[in-house]
Amino acid sequence: MKLGARSAPHGVIVGPDGAPWITDSGLNAIVRVDPDTRAVKVWPLPADAAGANLNTATFDRKGRIWFTGQSGWYGRLDPATGDMKAWRAPRGYGPYGIATTPAGDVWYASLAGNHIARIDVESGVATPVDPPTPGQGARRVWSDSKGRLWVSYWNTGQVGRYDPAAKAWREWKLPGDAPRAYSVWVDDRDAVWLTEWSSNAIVRFDPVAGRFESFPSDRPRANVRQMLGRAGEAWGAESGTDRLVVVPYGR
């Protein structure tokens, strides 16, 4: 399906309405595709946020979609009213992955900025939080059922966990000589799934046992950039092979 001239989709998620919602860096807009009629609706960013380099999106508990732009932006669209806002990130370039906790808090990870940040969903103010490992390259973020943030470290090949209630961090190194942790997703059992580019694999981490399990791709240079899933299934988008893969796990 064509989204429009100059379209360059980066991320896609399924919204609470069951429709695909897309961060489109080419259009510099948020795009919705109606799953029944295939109609495409486009919400451009404000003019002063041109070239935001849109990356990833998440919905808050009020049905508003939040998004990141690597050029140093994050923003919010209220689909019900069409109200679109964009803010400059407090530390500039780098906003990348973004996620919503069960309590409705929205956090993003800054790859170039080496931090995560909590967004006040009403005022739009973002407050950075630094992991203990400097220069780690926090790439993506996901929440577990308790509201703890799991962060994939691209530069150092670690996974970090931040507990906002305790303001405490823990970090674990992924297996291998030079791991590169790209994406992260937490399943319904609070197991943590990551993609590790050096070994060309999807990796499952059991936080209780402190154990990693690897599921290598059967094709070279799979390059899984985003993970999502549902009960019993972890899904990876292999950008290098143009396919989706699924790793079943025990229900």
Secondary structure, DSSP 8 states (H G I E B T S, - for coil): ----TT--EEEEEE-TTS-EEEEETTTTEEEEE-TTT--EEEEE--GGGTT--EEEEEE-TTS-EEEEETTTEEEEEETTTTEEEEEE-TT-S-EEEEEE-TTS-EEEEETTTTEEEEE-TTT--EEEE--SSTT--EEEEEE-TTS-EEEEETTTTEEEEEETTTTEEEEEE-SSSS--EEEEEE-TTS-EEEEETTTTEEEEEETTTTEEEEEE-SSS---EEEEEEETTEEEEEETTTTEEEEEE---
